[in-house]
Amino acid sequence: MVGTAGNADPFAAGSHNRLESKAKMLGRHVYRVHPDGEEWAVTKDGEDRSRANYESREEAVAEAIRLARSDQPAKVRVDNDDGSIAEERLIGHDPSDDIQP
């Protein structure tokens, strides 16, 4: 169906459904703190590069928490040298937590 001028079809190719654009993201953004050589890197899942590198783990964790607070809902995951999870922190409310199975 082709819409008329001023009344375009919201489902036409290339257009965005208004309901879709207002939908909330389900799931959390994940920020990882992990060793990177002699430093600690902060990366966001899905990105190719680290956001920042720090000399200490504590500095890297503080930056990851700052980033996660501005990108809620989020999770900060701190990895050990061997790749195991040392610590995880959940930040903000994830609407998917409210969904009943």
C-alpha positions as CSV (number, residue, x, y, z in Angstrom):
1,M,0.0,0.0,0.0
2,V,1.4,3.4,-1.0
3,G,0.4,6.3,1.2
4,T,-0.6,9.7,-0.1
5,A,1.3,12.8,0.6
6,G,1.2,13.7,4.3
7,N,-0.2,10.2,5.1
8,A,2.7,7.9,4.3
9,D,2.4,4.2,4.9
10,P,4.3,3.5,8.2
11,F,5.2,0.0,7.0
12,A,6.5,1.0,3.6
13,A,10.1,0.1,2.8
14,G,12.6,2.6,4.3
15,S,10.1,4.2,6.7
16,H,10.1,3.7,10.5
17,N,7.2,2.5,12.5
18,R,6.5,5.1,15.2
19,L,5.8,2.4,17.8
20,E,9.1,0.7,17.0
21,S,11.0,4.0,17.5
22,K,9.4,4.4,20.9
23,A,10.1,0.8,22.0
24,K,12.5,0.3,25.0
25,M,15.6,-1.6,24.6
26,L,15.5,-5.0,26.3
27,G,18.7,-6.2,27.8
28,R,21.7,-4.4,29.3
29,H,24.7,-2.7,27.7
30,V,27.8,-4.6,28.9
31,Y,31.0,-2.8,29.8
32,R,34.0,-5.0,30.3
33,V,37.1,-4.3,32.3
34,H,39.9,-6.7,31.3
35,P,43.7,-6.9,31.3
36,D,45.4,-5.5,28.2
37,G,49.1,-6.1,28.4
38,E,50.4,-4.0,31.3
39,E,47.1,-2.0,31.5
40,W,43.4,-2.4,32.1
41,A,41.0,-1.8,29.2
42,V,37.4,-0.7,29.3
43,T,35.4,-2.0,26.3
44,K,31.7,-2.0,25.4
45,D,30.3,-5.3,23.9
46,G,29.8,-4.9,20.2
47,E,32.5,-2.3,19.7
48,D,35.8,-2.9,18.0
49,R,38.0,-0.7,20.1
50,S,38.4,-0.2,23.8
51,R,36.9,3.0,25.3
52,A,39.9,3.7,27.5
53,N,43.0,2.1,29.1
54,Y,44.3,2.6,32.6
55,E,47.3,1.7,34.7
56,S,45.2,0.3,37.5
57,R,42.2,-2.0,37.7
58,E,40.5,0.4,40.1
59,E,40.7,3.3,37.7
60,A,39.3,1.1,34.9
61,V,36.4,-0.1,37.0
62,A,35.5,3.5,38.0
63,E,35.4,4.5,34.4
64,A,33.3,1.5,33.4
65,I,30.8,2.3,36.1
66,R,30.7,6.0,35.0
67,L,30.0,4.9,31.4
68,A,27.4,2.3,32.5
69,R,25.5,4.9,34.6
70,S,25.1,7.1,31.6
71,D,24.0,4.1,29.4
72,Q,21.4,2.4,31.6
73,P,20.4,-0.4,31.9
74,A,24.0,-1.7,31.9
75,K,26.3,-4.2,33.4
76,V,30.0,-3.9,34.4
77,R,31.9,-7.1,34.1
78,V,35.5,-7.3,35.5
79,D,37.5,-10.2,34.0
80,N,40.6,-11.8,35.6
81,D,43.8,-12.5,33.6
82,D,42.5,-15.9,32.7
83,G,39.2,-14.6,31.3
84,S,37.1,-15.8,34.2
85,I,34.6,-13.3,35.7
86,A,36.0,-11.6,38.9
87,E,33.0,-9.3,39.5
88,E,29.8,-8.2,37.9
89,R,27.7,-5.1,38.8
90,L,24.2,-4.4,37.5
91,I,23.3,-0.7,37.0
92,G,19.8,0.6,36.3
93,H,16.5,-1.3,35.8
94,D,16.2,-3.6,32.8
95,P,12.6,-3.8,31.6
96,S,13.2,-7.4,30.4
97,D,13.4,-8.3,34.1
98,D,9.6,-7.6,34.3
99,I,8.7,-10.0,31.5
100,Q,7.1,-13.2,32.8
101,P,8.2,-16.5,31.1
